[in-house]
Amino acid sequence: MSTVLSAAPVSLKDRIESIDVLRGVALLGILSMNIQDFSSIAASYWNPTVFGDFHGLNFAIWYACMLFSELKFMSIFSMLFGAGILLMTSRIEASGRKPGPIHYRRMGWLMVFGLLHGYLLWTGDILFTYGFCGLFAYLARKWKPRKLLTVGMILVAVSTLLYVGSYITFPQWPKDSTADLVEHSWSPSPEAIQKELQTYRSGWRAEEPDRITQTTGSDIQGQIFLTFWRACGLMLVGMGLFKLGVFSAKLPARVYRQFIVIGLLVGIPIIVFGAWQKFHHHWEVRVGFFLDFQYNYWGSLFVSFFWIGLVMLICQKNWLSGLARRLAAVGRMAFTNYLTHTFICTFLFYGWGLGLFGKLDRVHQFGIVFAIWAFQLLFSPWWLARFRFGPFEWIWRSLTYWKLQPMRRAAVSA
């Protein structure tokens, strides 16, 4: 126990600000996609034609999010999570101690938070996935960058193999399985849509059975087919990029400009073609769900490098320094700010709060997104000027280190 107590969380002076800024951008960017899952039926996240207005400005917002948000910020967050594992464990090892017990306790508590979040509040939880994948990513922390990048991308590719295999075998699936996929994930019947609307406009107790079913499916089927392979693979990629110095904002500016160009000239055309394919195939479930999804699955990786290059260049050149400092504060409180998205949005959309579920189009949804962005850009630096950690960061760290961490800034020595 004395070994654990002598270890400590990363102090402010040891932080890499460019990583905090990038994490802040990713955290805010994720809300631009998650707002759809909070506010509308589950199938509309993947098939926007199934519910709500899909014309004019609403279509433009969907298209812009598809190009620049969907899977991009999740990819960045996964990479940064891997880099964070490397940072923390390397620091503990440098002090002559074993990082394993602390790391696994940290991941275990994150999985507990994720289960509570997913089963009690919102089905779109990602915390459980990160904690689960972190158990495995830790084992690769000593690998050289090339091996991390290679194995990471192989893991990412596993999901594609599973999706393509599902496309090939789909005609042989049992009728109950195909009907369930269509009804719950792609093109629900009017009766199913009305049932879901009524459920989430009711109180918490009425929502809970459906939330349990969806979260269980995400934690089992979702892990097997998609989230484990992508998140774990990108954690390894993030470790490799961190070892190469990408996230330090200290590589030559031309490297970050190349990231931007590759994202725009490679990633965007792939995603645009994939969107065209979906319309060309009339959003048919077999092609759209299993094959056309793959264009964004891979194109999003290139676009995530666009965001990485842009943010690193901004940090390197000290552009927008005031905004960057606020984004860094948002990134340092990413756990708290992520859960705050859930608290605010479930209150707005679910029946235990204002019950706006299914009532706002994408234009009005983005009004809420901008309001939350503004709030967190203002609140996060205000909070961190007074306290060392966000509230949930403090709880997580205290549990991880088996010791209450000093909270107020006055308790931190210069």
Secondary structure, DSSP 8 states (H G I E B T S, - for coil): -HHHHH-----GGG--HHHHHHHHHHHHHHHHHHHHHHHS-THHHH-TTSSS--SHHHHHHHHHHHHHTTTHHHHHHHHHHHHHHHHHHHHHHHTT---HHHHHHHHHHHHHHHHHHHHHT-TT--HHHHHHHHHHHGGGTTS-HHHHHHHHHHHHHHHHHHHHHHHHHGGGS-HHHHHHHIIIII---HHHHHHHHHHHTS-HHHHHHHHHHHHHHIIIIIIIIIIHHHHHHHHHHHHHHHHTTGGGT-S-HHHHHHHHHHIIIIIHHHHHHHHHHHHHTTT-HHHIIIIIHHHHHHHHHHHHHHHHHHHHHHHHHTTTHHHHHHHHHHHHTHHHHHHHHHHHHHHHHSTTTT--TTT--HHHHHHHHHHHHHHHHHHHHHHHTTBSS-HHHHHHHHHHHTS----BGGGS--
